[in-house]
Amino acid sequence: VNVFRKGDDFVVVSELPGVDKSDIQVQVKEGTIRISGKKSVEYPKNASLHRAERVAGSFDRVVTIPVQIDAERVKAEYRDG
């Protein structure tokens, strides 16, 4: 997660490779932005896993912004998976 300020706006960039848009939730409350969801990693039926480096499961990240957030002005984008 990267957070930066652009003029009067704060921008939060979160890389979530392999996570479907429908599996991501974004919540805004007071001075925090919460990004949560789940990532699934599927293998072929009857496959024998030799090595696992791809993480699967739930994630939950809360970013604190040093100002009150106007929830009506928050925009979220999902790009490139």
TAQUIPE-V520712 format. One record per pair of residues at least 6 apart in sequence whose C-alpha atoms are under 6 Angstrom apart, sorted by the first residue. I is the first residue (numbers start at 1). J is the second residue. D is the distance in Angstrom with one decimal. If there is no record, write none. Layout:
I	J	D
I	J	D
This chain:
1	13	5.6
1	14	4.5
2	12	5.7
2	13	5.1
3	11	5.6
3	12	4.5
4	10	5.7
4	11	5.3
19	39	5.2
23	37	5.3
23	38	5.8
24	36	5.8
24	37	4.5
25	35	5.8
25	36	5.3
25	37	5.9
26	34	5.6
26	35	4.7
27	33	5.8
27	34	5.0
30	68	5.4
30	69	5.6
31	64	5.8
31	65	5.2
31	67	5.8
31	68	4.8
31	69	5.5
32	63	5.5
32	64	4.5
32	65	5.8
33	62	5.7
33	63	5.2
34	61	5.7
34	62	4.4
35	60	5.9
35	61	5.3
36	59	5.4
36	60	4.2
37	58	5.6
37	59	5.5
38	57	5.3
38	58	4.1
38	59	5.9
39	56	5.0
39	57	5.2
40	56	5.3
41	56	5.8
